[in-house]
Amino acid sequence: MAVLDRGVDISADAAARLAAPSAVRYIKLGQNGRWAPHAFETGTLPFGFTQVDHNLCAAADWADVRAALVADGRSPSGASQGVRELRDFYELDDSALWITFADGHLWWAFAAPDVAPLPNGGDGAPRRSRKTLDGWHHHALDGEPLTIRSLSSALTRVASFRMTLCKVEREAYLLRRLRGEPEPLHAEATAARTSLQVVARQMIGMLDWRDFEILVDLIFARGGWQRSSAVGDGEVDVDLVLESPVTRETAWAQVKSRANQAVLDDYLERFRCDGSCQHFFFAVHESATSLTLPPERGLHLWQGDALAAAALRAGLFDWLIQRTR
C-alpha cells in the first residue's frame, strides 16, 4: 500500500526497493543545500563537478576524469575521491538509495540510471542530474516524519562530511527507520521502562501519606519548580504554589491521600476562579475510581501510571526502593 508523503505517494515499487537497496549514498544538494528546493520540486538528483565534462563520465573514461581533476588543482588523493563520487553517480543502478538532509528532515529517493548533462551555470550550479523514480520523500513507510531531531546523530553526522557524495555507515539503522521497523535495542529499552513503571506504581502504592507528600515534592523540585508555600501551609484552597524560574510560569498543586471526581472538580473550579496560575496539578495517592481532567493545556492529573512515570522521569526509582525496603 502506498503512503501519502506531502502530496506524493510512496509507490509500492519504492517500498519494495527499500527491502534490499543495491547501495546507500548520502548526497549533498549544493552548498548549504541550495539546490534542495528545486530538486524536491522537480524530482531530480542534481550533482556538481563543473570542471568535469559529462561525456567523459558517460563513456566511463575515468583515467581522463582523474586527469581533469588533477589539472584543476586537486591533489592525487582528492582526484581519486572525486572519481569515486562521479563513478557512483553515473554507475549506481536504480535500486541504489539516495538520502540527503534539508528543512529539518531526512529525505530519500531512488533514481533512474540515466544521467543528463545540465547547462554550465557557473561554480554554484549543478552540471548533471538523474530523475527520481517517484520523487523525494521525508516520511517513513508507516507515515512517521523523518525529522533530524528524531534520528541518531550517528546517522545525521554524515551531513557534516566535506564530500559531496559518500557512503552511509549506519545503513541498517537507516533502513529500519525508513521501513518503519522498530530498533531492537529501542524496543528492549521501552519494554524495560514499562516494567520499571509497573514496579514504581506498586511501590508508590506502598508509601504512607507522609512519604507520598515527600515524593510529590521531590518530583516538582527535580523538575525545576520552586515552591512559595509549604505543603498544607498558608493557603485555604491550595497545598502548593509553585513557580518555574526559567519560564516564570506559576502553578497550583493539590496533593491528596484520597479523592474522588467530585473533589477533583471542586479544586479545579477553585483554580479557575483564582486565575493567578498557568498550571494546575492534582496528585492523588488513592482513588476508588479513575479520575479525569479536561484535555486542556496546563491541567495535569497525577495518579497511577502517570504518577509512576513522573517519578521515573525525575530519577526517583532508587528513592522508592529505599522507602519500600
Secondary structure as GFF3:
##gff-version 3
##sequence-region A 1 325
A	DSSP	beta_strand	3	5	.	.	.	ID=ss1
A	DSSP	beta_strand	8	10	.	.	.	ID=ss2
A	DSSP	alpha_helix	12	17	.	.	.	ID=ss3
A	DSSP	beta_strand	23	27	.	.	.	ID=ss4
A	DSSP	three_ten_helix	31	33	.	.	.	ID=ss5
A	DSSP	alpha_helix	36	42	.	.	.	ID=ss6
A	DSSP	beta_strand	44	47	.	.	.	ID=ss7
A	DSSP	alpha_helix	54	58	.	.	.	ID=ss8
A	DSSP	alpha_helix	62	71	.	.	.	ID=ss9
A	DSSP	alpha_helix	76	91	.	.	.	ID=ss10
A	DSSP	beta_strand	96	102	.	.	.	ID=ss11
A	DSSP	beta_strand	105	117	.	.	.	ID=ss12
A	DSSP	beta_strand	128	132	.	.	.	ID=ss13
A	DSSP	three_ten_helix	148	150	.	.	.	ID=ss14
A	DSSP	alpha_helix	153	156	.	.	.	ID=ss15
A	DSSP	three_ten_helix	157	160	.	.	.	ID=ss16
A	DSSP	beta_strand	165	167	.	.	.	ID=ss17
A	DSSP	alpha_helix	171	179	.	.	.	ID=ss18
A	DSSP	alpha_helix	184	206	.	.	.	ID=ss19
A	DSSP	alpha_helix	209	222	.	.	.	ID=ss20
A	DSSP	beta_strand	226	227	.	.	.	ID=ss21
A	DSSP	beta_strand	240	243	.	.	.	ID=ss22
A	DSSP	beta_strand	250	258	.	.	.	ID=ss23
A	DSSP	alpha_helix	261	274	.	.	.	ID=ss24
A	DSSP	beta_strand	279	286	.	.	.	ID=ss25
A	DSSP	beta_strand	299	302	.	.	.	ID=ss26
A	DSSP	alpha_helix	304	313	.	.	.	ID=ss27
A	DSSP	alpha_helix	317	323	.	.	.	ID=ss28
###
